[in-house]
Amino acid sequence: MPALSANFLPEQLASKAGTAFVTSLEDPKRWTGIPLLNYTPLHELKDMSIVRFRGMIQDMLDPEMYLERYEVTKEADNTSRVQEGKYRDCLLLNDGERLNHDAETNVHGERRAFFVISIPGLNEWCHEYESQCSRYNLPKPMITEMAGEGAKKRSAPTEDECMDVEIESAGGQSPDCDAHKRKRTEVLGSADSGRNCSDHRSSAVIGMEYHLNSPIPNRPSKACLIKIYNDFEKYKLNTIVDVVGFLSVNPALDASTMDVDAFDNINEIQAQNPPPSLIPRLHAIAVHCLPHANPLMDERLLSPVAESVNLELTEEFNMLSTGNEFRVFLKLCLFNDNLAAEYLLSHLISSVYCRAETRCLGRFLLNLFNIPQSRLQQYTKEVYNLLDLLIPASHYITMTAETLNDSTFGPKKDYETNKLVSGMLQLAPQTHLVIDETFTKSDTLNSNGLLSMQILGHVMKHQQLKCNFQYYEIEYDVDIPILCFSEKKSVLPYDAYVPIEYDEHTVELIEESLKAAHHYLNPTRLNQFRRFLTTAKLTEFSVNEAESEMIQNDFVEMRKSKSIRDAEELHHLLVLARLLAVARGKNVLDKDAWELAKQMESDRQKRFAALSQDLTRQRSN
């Protein structure tokens, strides 16, 4: 659908056609014709046009008071009119008009502003698919009707028609035109320089990186300030949202156009009023919280090609057969090691499905070690490059002292700008973190490196990210599956440590095997595997009474034989059994999955013991 008519204004949303349009957005397919701001250049869109933005809530700003309705007086003849202010940042005044501050008809409202960034670590195939969908304009969700109805009625002046766009204080302390915003002053060439900035009352300009606030600096995000008008408590930090609303890009929103000297904290005013050409505002009409980032399984992203792909997947997709094919692919990547492939598959479909007190159920962090790094120095990176063709969002880091010492892992509140400065681990749910420990050396960690290790360890153990608010910390729930490749067993707290088994022949052939794995991923298999991984994560799962009794009896016997020590190990075994069942297309735990989980754990422990004995012999020789 082309850019929407400028005649369609926020004031028309209360009309009959406007109400019908909002109602139509309950149908996910109605979203497809709305321009996606993530992939549409701003110069192709008009101010106050209806657009979409998909991303993660990175920061939640202070509540904003605004004039929902206000009286405007014409100075020439003292006549008045009432202007609607909802879904707008700036007061609309014609030439010769002024705001009547004391009018009884004035109505103040409250809204929340969320700083939303495009999903951190979103992989290239997702970008390509979303971009392709954004280029197609499918159903026209009644916009033409709205524009037609609006043209017959008197409409409020647009910003372009106004001789005077007034940035007036709605609450008495901050301007109505987005004055509740944050900023870091100093010549900020990078995010790091912004994080270390001290108190400067200067007119220097904030750097783009600090404004955009991407958790992964080398994969910069796009950003948008989303204004929410209801259900404030529904949203949490790091939630993925898809938002439809009115685009607001009036140049008056930029702090550089404001009289910042009138405010006590110049840094905060500049930070909270970034240039709309860089960070546009979006006044939400409808918000959808996304349960995952896979665009293939989102009805709000459709195109003629996408519809044909989805139809083909629906007709051919089968969890059991797709899972079997996926194991073939993983074995090609893992020296033909079937046990390692089963554990990696289980890890890739894991997710936190419940939190009970201090325990998060469903977490399955995996360390694959015994990698022949000296002979295969690029192996981990090559495997990661294959995995990111399948996973919607992921991030690869080398676990070196340099990485730990120089990176910011956790978010930190910058009180000079009233902004939550992102950290590397502030990621959307189900963003896979792949850690390469094969480069680890015995370099010294500085204080920041030790802090990075603490933050990472806390995320691994509790699936909670600590946010530093200087005087206290707040923990936010996360769901970050973490996979580690290493030569030796990692010192970090993983749920399963699996030594990879290989021989001289499989090592010699691994380069060819990885090439074969890449060729194995033809377009049909690629999309099937992508669908398989997401479907498995979303599967509703249960344990029947009979299986529950079987597990309890087994637990008693395993405690007697000392093959299992405590309830924590039982929980680990239950999670593994659940994942094995889901990977085989089941949504109920059965005896086969339970027995397979026990056998795999037994094989893993035997392999671990054998490797330890081999290392002991090598040292003694």
NUZA-67862 format. One line per 2 residues: number of its first residue (from 1); their letters; for each residue z, y, x negated of C-alpha. Coordinates in steps of 0.25 Angstrom, whole numbers, plus 5000, padded with zeros to 4 digits. Example, Ala and Ser with C-alpha at 12.3 -4.5 7.8 and 13.67 -1.06 7.14 Angstrom:
2
1 = AS = 5031/4982/4951  5029/4996/4945
//
This chain:
621
1 = MP = 5000/5000/5000  4997/5014/4994
3 = AL = 5007/5024/4992  5014/5028/5005
5 = SA = 5011/5040/5013  5018/5053/5009
7 = NF = 5020/5055/5024  5030/5044/5024
9 = LP = 5043/5051/5022  5057/5046/5022
11 = EQ = 5060/5054/5035  5050/5045/5042
13 = LA = 5058/5032/5039  5066/5035/5052
15 = SK = 5054/5035/5060  5049/5023/5068
17 = AG = 5039/5019/5058  5049/5021/5047
19 = TA = 5059/5012/5053  5048/5002/5055
21 = FV = 5044/5003/5040  5058/5001/5036
23 = TS = 5059/4989/5045  5046/4983/5040
25 = LE = 5052/4983/5026  5061/4971/5030
27 = DP = 5048/4963/5028  5047/4961/5013
29 = KR = 5032/4961/5014  5032/4975/5019
31 = WT = 5037/4979/5005  5024/4975/4998
33 = GI = 5016/4987/5002  5026/4997/4996
35 = PL = 5023/5002/4982  5032/4996/4971
37 = LN = 5037/5007/4963  5039/4998/4951
39 = YT = 5024/4997/4949  5019/5009/4956
41 = PL = 5017/5022/4947  5025/5033/4953
43 = HE = 5013/5043/4953  5007/5034/4963
45 = LK = 5018/5036/4973  5022/5048/4981
47 = DM = 5036/5053/4983  5043/5047/4995
49 = SI = 5033/5036/4996  5039/5022/4999
51 = VR = 5039/5013/4987  5047/5001/4982
53 = FR = 5055/4998/4970  5060/4985/4965
55 = GM = 5071/4984/4954  5086/4982/4951
57 = IQ = 5097/4991/4954  5102/4995/4940
59 = DM = 5111/5006/4944  5118/5011/4957
61 = LD = 5120/5026/4957  5130/5034/4964
63 = PE = 5129/5036/4979  5120/5048/4983
65 = MY = 5123/5058/4994  5110/5064/5000
67 = LE = 5106/5072/5012  5101/5062/5022
69 = RY = 5097/5073/5032  5098/5088/5029
71 = EV = 5095/5101/5036  5085/5110/5029
73 = TK = 5084/5125/5033  5072/5134/5032
75 = EA = 5076/5147/5026  5065/5156/5032
77 = DN = 5069/5153/5047  5082/5145/5045
79 = TS = 5077/5133/5053  5081/5120/5049
81 = RV = 5076/5105/5049  5083/5092/5045
83 = QE = 5077/5084/5034  5080/5069/5031
85 = GK = 5084/5066/5017  5085/5051/5016
87 = YR = 5076/5044/5006  5074/5057/4999
89 = DC = 5080/5063/4986  5077/5077/4988
91 = LL = 5079/5087/5000  5066/5091/5006
93 = LN = 5065/5106/5008  5053/5114/5012
95 = DG = 5050/5128/5005  5061/5138/5011
97 = ER = 5070/5127/5016  5084/5124/5011
99 = LN = 5095/5113/5014  5105/5117/5024
101 = HD = 5118/5111/5017  5127/5113/5028
103 = AE = 5119/5108/5040  5126/5098/5049
105 = TN = 5114/5090/5050  5114/5086/5035
107 = VH = 5117/5072/5033  5122/5066/5020
109 = GE = 5119/5052/5016  5122/5042/5004
111 = RR = 5112/5034/4996  5113/5026/4984
113 = AF = 5104/5026/4972  5101/5014/4964
115 = FV = 5094/5014/4950  5084/5003/4951
117 = IS = 5076/4998/4940  5064/4988/4940
119 = IP = 5070/4974/4938  5074/4973/4923
121 = GL = 5067/4961/4916  5057/4959/4927
123 = NE = 5046/4950/4921  5031/4954/4919
125 = WC = 5026/4944/4930  5035/4951/4940
127 = HE = 5030/4965/4937  5016/4960/4938
129 = YE = 5018/4953/4951  5026/4965/4957
131 = SQ = 5016/4975/4951  5005/4967/4958
133 = CS = 5012/4967/4971  5014/4982/4970
135 = RY = 4999/4985/4969  4996/4978/4982
137 = NL = 4998/4986/4995  5000/4975/5006
139 = PK = 5007/4978/5019  5008/4993/5023
141 = PM = 5022/4993/5029  5020/5003/5040
143 = IT = 5019/5015/5031  5006/5020/5037
145 = EM = 5013/5020/5050  5024/5028/5045
147 = AG = 5015/5038/5038  5008/5040/5051
149 = EG = 5020/5042/5059  5026/5052/5049
151 = AK = 5013/5060/5049  5015/5063/5063
153 = KR = 5029/5069/5062  5035/5081/5054
155 = SA = 5039/5076/5041  5049/5082/5031
157 = PT = 5042/5088/5019  5040/5079/5007
159 = ED = 5044/5083/4993  5030/5088/4990
161 = EC = 5030/5097/5002  5043/5103/4998
163 = MD = 5043/5116/4991  5058/5113/4988
165 = VE = 5064/5100/4985  5078/5103/4984
167 = IE = 5088/5095/4976  5100/5098/4984
169 = SA = 5114/5092/4983  5117/5083/4995
171 = GG = 5131/5080/4991  5135/5092/4984
173 = QS = 5135/5086/4970  5121/5080/4967
175 = PD = 5107/5084/4971  5101/5076/4983
177 = CD = 5089/5074/4974  5095/5062/4967
179 = AH = 5106/5069/4959  5115/5057/4959
181 = KR = 5108/5052/4947  5111/5048/4932
183 = KR = 5105/5051/4919  5108/5051/4904
185 = TE = 5104/5063/4896  5100/5063/4882
187 = VL = 5087/5060/4876  5087/5046/4880
189 = GS = 5076/5039/4874  5082/5025/4877
191 = AD = 5092/5019/4886  5101/5016/4875
193 = SG = 5101/5031/4870  5105/5034/4885
195 = RN = 5116/5024/4885  5123/5031/4873
197 = CS = 5121/5045/4878  5133/5054/4878
199 = DH = 5136/5066/4887  5125/5076/4885
201 = RS = 5123/5089/4894  5108/5090/4890
203 = SA = 5094/5091/4896  5089/5079/4889
205 = VI = 5081/5069/4897  5085/5055/4899
207 = GM = 5076/5044/4893  5068/5035/4902
209 = EY = 5075/5022/4898  5088/5028/4902
211 = HL = 5083/5032/4915  5076/5018/4918
213 = NS = 5088/5011/4913  5082/4997/4911
215 = PI = 5091/4986/4907  5080/4980/4898
217 = PN = 5075/4992/4890  5063/4985/4885
219 = RP = 5059/4982/4899  5060/4995/4906
221 = SK = 5062/4996/4921  5057/5005/4931
223 = AC = 5068/5012/4939  5070/5019/4953
225 = LI = 5082/5025/4960  5084/5019/4973
227 = KI = 5091/5026/4984  5098/5017/4994
229 = YN = 5102/5022/5008  5110/5010/5013
231 = DF = 5117/4997/5010  5122/5002/4997
233 = EK = 5132/4991/4994  5120/4981/4995
235 = YK = 5115/4984/4982  5121/4979/4968
237 = LN = 5117/4983/4954  5106/4974/4948
239 = TI = 5101/4971/4962  5085/4969/4963
241 = VD = 5080/4978/4974  5066/4981/4980
243 = VV = 5067/4995/4987  5057/5002/4996
245 = GF = 5060/5017/4998  5055/5031/4997
247 = LS = 5050/5035/4983  5057/5048/4978
249 = VN = 5050/5054/4965  5052/5069/4967
251 = PA = 5052/5076/4954  5065/5084/4958
253 = LD = 5073/5071/4957  5072/5072/4941
255 = AS = 5084/5078/4935  5075/5086/4926
257 = TM = 5072/5095/4938  5086/5097/4942
259 = DV = 5096/5107/4938  5105/5097/4930
261 = DA = 5114/5108/4925  5120/5109/4938
263 = FD = 5127/5095/4936  5138/5091/4928
265 = NI = 5132/5078/4922  5117/5081/4918
267 = NE = 5116/5067/4912  5119/5061/4926
269 = IQ = 5110/5070/4934  5098/5067/4924
271 = AQ = 5101/5052/4924  5102/5051/4939
273 = NP = 5089/5060/4942  5079/5053/4933
275 = PP = 5064/5057/4934  5058/5051/4947
277 = SL = 5046/5049/4940  5054/5039/4931
279 = IP = 5064/5034/4941  5059/5036/4956
281 = RL = 5069/5036/4967  5067/5027/4979
283 = HA = 5074/5029/4992  5076/5015/4998
285 = IA = 5071/5011/5012  5073/4996/5010
287 = VH = 5079/4988/4999  5078/4974/4996
289 = CL = 5087/4967/4986  5079/4956/4978
291 = PH = 5085/4943/4976  5076/4940/4964
293 = AN = 5065/4947/4956  5054/4937/4958
295 = PL = 5042/4945/4964  5035/4933/4968
297 = MD = 5045/4930/4978  5047/4944/4984
299 = ER = 5040/4946/4997  5041/4961/4994
301 = LL = 5031/4959/4983  5017/4954/4988
303 = SP = 5003/4956/4985  4990/4948/4989
305 = VA = 4991/4940/4976  5007/4939/4977
307 = ES = 5005/4933/4991  4995/4923/4987
309 = VN = 5004/4919/4975  5016/4918/4984
311 = LE = 5008/4909/4994  5004/4900/4983
313 = LT = 5018/4899/4978  5024/4896/4992
315 = EE = 5013/4885/4994  5015/4878/4981
317 = FN = 5030/4881/4977  5039/4870/4976
319 = ML = 5053/4871/4969  5053/4857/4964
321 = ST = 5039/4856/4958  5040/4870/4953
323 = GN = 5053/4867/4946  5047/4854/4940
325 = EF = 5035/4863/4934  5045/4873/4929
327 = RV = 5053/4863/4921  5039/4859/4914
329 = FL = 5038/4873/4910  5052/4875/4905
331 = KL = 5051/4862/4897  5038/4868/4890
333 = CL = 5047/4880/4886  5059/4871/4882
335 = FN = 5054/4861/4872  5052/4851/4883
337 = DN = 5067/4851/4885  5069/4846/4900
339 = LA = 5084/4849/4900  5082/4863/4895
341 = AE = 5071/4865/4905  5080/4861/4916
343 = YL = 5091/4870/4912  5082/4882/4910
345 = LS = 5076/4880/4924  5090/4880/4930
347 = HL = 5093/4893/4922  5081/4900/4927
349 = IS = 5084/4897/4942  5099/4900/4941
351 = SV = 5105/4912/4948  5119/4917/4951
353 = YC = 5120/4913/4966  5135/4915/4968
355 = RA = 5147/4922/4962  5161/4916/4963
357 = ET = 5173/4923/4957  5169/4924/4942
359 = RC = 5158/4913/4943  5144/4916/4946
361 = LG = 5137/4903/4951  5123/4900/4948
363 = RF = 5122/4906/4934  5115/4897/4924
365 = LL = 5114/4903/4910  5106/4895/4900
367 = NL = 5106/4894/4885  5095/4885/4879
369 = FN = 5098/4883/4864  5094/4875/4852
371 = IP = 5081/4883/4852  5073/4881/4838
373 = QS = 5073/4895/4836  5069/4894/4821
375 = RL = 5056/4888/4825  5053/4895/4838
377 = QQ = 5057/4909/4836  5050/4914/4849
379 = YT = 5053/4902/4858  5064/4909/4867
381 = KE = 5055/4922/4869  5043/4913/4872
383 = VY = 5051/4905/4883  5056/4918/4888
385 = NL = 5042/4923/4890  5039/4911/4898
387 = LD = 5051/4912/4907  5049/4927/4910
389 = LL = 5035/4923/4916  5044/4916/4927
391 = IP = 5057/4924/4928  5056/4937/4936
393 = AS = 5065/4945/4927  5071/4941/4913
395 = HY = 5075/4947/4900  5074/4941/4886
397 = IT = 5084/4946/4875  5086/4941/4861
399 = MT = 5101/4939/4859  5102/4946/4845
401 = AE = 5113/4956/4840  5103/4967/4841
403 = TL = 5101/4964/4856  5116/4964/4859
405 = ND = 5119/4976/4850  5108/4985/4855
407 = ST = 5107/4981/4870  5115/4986/4882
409 = FG = 5118/4973/4890  5126/4979/4901
411 = PK = 5124/4992/4910  5133/5004/4906
413 = KD = 5137/5016/4915  5132/5029/4909
415 = YE = 5142/5039/4915  5134/5051/4909
417 = TN = 5122/5047/4918  5130/5039/4928
419 = KL = 5120/5028/4925  5121/5013/4923
421 = VS = 5114/5011/4911  5108/4997/4911
423 = GM = 5110/4985/4902  5101/4974/4898
425 = LQ = 5109/4964/4907  5108/4973/4919
427 = LA = 5097/4964/4925  5093/4960/4939
429 = PQ = 5097/4947/4945  5090/4935/4940
431 = TH = 5085/4942/4927  5084/4931/4917
433 = LV = 5090/4934/4903  5084/4926/4892
435 = ID = 5093/4927/4879  5086/4923/4866
437 = ET = 5097/4919/4856  5088/4913/4846
439 = FT = 5088/4926/4838  5103/4927/4838
441 = KS = 5108/4931/4824  5122/4933/4819
443 = DT = 5121/4948/4820  5133/4957/4823
445 = LN = 5135/4962/4837  5140/4976/4839
447 = SN = 5149/4981/4850  5137/4982/4859
449 = GL = 5132/4968/4856  5146/4962/4859
451 = LS = 5146/4970/4872  5132/4964/4875
453 = MQ = 5137/4950/4873  5149/4952/4882
455 = IL = 5140/4958/4893  5130/4946/4892
457 = GH = 5141/4936/4891  5147/4942/4904
459 = VM = 5134/4941/4911  5132/4927/4907
461 = KH = 5146/4922/4911  5148/4930/4924
463 = QQ = 5134/4935/4928  5140/4949/4928
465 = LK = 5135/4962/4921  5146/4971/4916
467 = CN = 5142/4986/4918  5149/4996/4909
469 = FQ = 5155/5008/4916  5162/5013/4904
471 = YY = 5176/5012/4910  5174/4999/4917
473 = EI = 5164/4988/4919  5158/4983/4932
475 = EY = 5152/4969/4933  5139/4967/4941
477 = DV = 5134/4953/4945  5121/4949/4938
479 = DI = 5112/4936/4939  5106/4935/4925
481 = PI = 5101/4921/4921  5103/4920/4906
483 = LC = 5095/4911/4897  5097/4909/4882
485 = FS = 5089/4903/4871  5096/4900/4858
487 = EK = 5096/4892/4845  5111/4888/4847
489 = KS = 5120/4888/4859  5122/4902/4864
491 = VL = 5136/4908/4863  5134/4915/4877
493 = PY = 5139/4909/4889  5128/4901/4896
495 = DA = 5129/4891/4907  5121/4880/4900
497 = YV = 5118/4878/4885  5106/4869/4883
499 = PI = 5101/4865/4870  5086/4864/4870
501 = EY = 5081/4850/4865  5068/4850/4857
503 = DE = 5061/4842/4846  5051/4845/4835
505 = HT = 5039/4842/4844  5044/4851/4855
507 = VE = 5047/4863/4846  5033/4862/4839
509 = LI = 5027/4862/4853  5035/4873/4859
511 = EE = 5025/4884/4857  5014/4876/4864
513 = SL = 5024/4872/4875  5027/4887/4878
515 = KA = 5012/4889/4879  5011/4878/4888
517 = AH = 5022/4883/4896  5015/4896/4898
519 = HY = 5002/4890/4902  5010/4881/4912
521 = LN = 5014/4894/4919  5001/4896/4927
523 = PT = 5002/4907/4938  5005/4897/4949
525 = RL = 5017/4891/4941  5022/4904/4936
527 = NQ = 5024/4909/4950  5029/4896/4955
529 = FR = 5040/4896/4943  5043/4910/4947
531 = RF = 5045/4907/4961  5053/4894/4957
533 = LT = 5063/4901/4949  5066/4912/4959
535 = TA = 5067/4902/4971  5076/4894/4963
537 = KL = 5086/4905/4961  5085/4909/4976
539 = TE = 5088/4895/4981  5099/4893/4991
541 = FS = 5107/4882/4986  5119/4873/4991
543 = VN = 5127/4861/4988  5130/4851/4999
545 = EA = 5144/4845/5002  5140/4831/4997
547 = ES = 5134/4837/4983  5147/4846/4982
549 = EM = 5156/4833/4983  5147/4826/4973
551 = IQ = 5148/4837/4963  5163/4838/4965
553 = ND = 5164/4823/4962  5155/4824/4950
555 = FV = 5164/4836/4945  5176/4827/4945
557 = EM = 5169/4816/4938  5163/4825/4928
559 = RK = 5177/4831/4925  5183/4817/4923
561 = SK = 5172/4814/4913  5173/4828/4906
563 = SI = 5158/4830/4908  5162/4843/4915
565 = RD = 5174/4852/4912  5176/4862/4923
567 = AE = 5171/4869/4936  5163/4878/4927
569 = EL = 5154/4867/4922  5153/4861/4936
571 = HH = 5148/4875/4941  5138/4874/4929
573 = LL = 5133/4860/4934  5132/4865/4948
575 = VL = 5123/4877/4945  5114/4868/4936
577 = AR = 5113/4857/4948  5110/4869/4957
579 = LL = 5099/4874/4949  5093/4860/4946
581 = AV = 5093/4858/4961  5086/4871/4964
583 = AR = 5076/4869/4953  5072/4857/4961
585 = GK = 5070/4864/4974  5083/4860/4980
587 = NV = 5093/4870/4987  5105/4859/4988
589 = LD = 5112/4853/4976  5109/4838/4976
591 = KD = 5114/4826/4967  5101/4826/4959
593 = AW = 5103/4840/4954  5118/4838/4952
595 = EL = 5115/4826/4943  5104/4832/4936
597 = AK = 5113/4844/4932  5124/4834/4927
599 = QM = 5113/4827/4919  5108/4840/4913
601 = ES = 5121/4845/4909  5124/4831/4903
603 = DR = 5111/4832/4895  5114/4846/4891
605 = QK = 5127/4843/4885  5122/4831/4878
607 = RF = 5111/4839/4872  5121/4850/4868
609 = AA = 5131/4839/4861  5119/4833/4854
611 = LS = 5114/4846/4849  5129/4850/4844
613 = QD = 5129/4836/4836  5116/4839/4830
615 = LT = 5121/4853/4825  5133/4847/4820
617 = RQ = 5126/4837/4812  5116/4847/4806
619 = RS = 5128/4856/4801  5135/4843/4795
621 = N = 5122/4840/4787
//
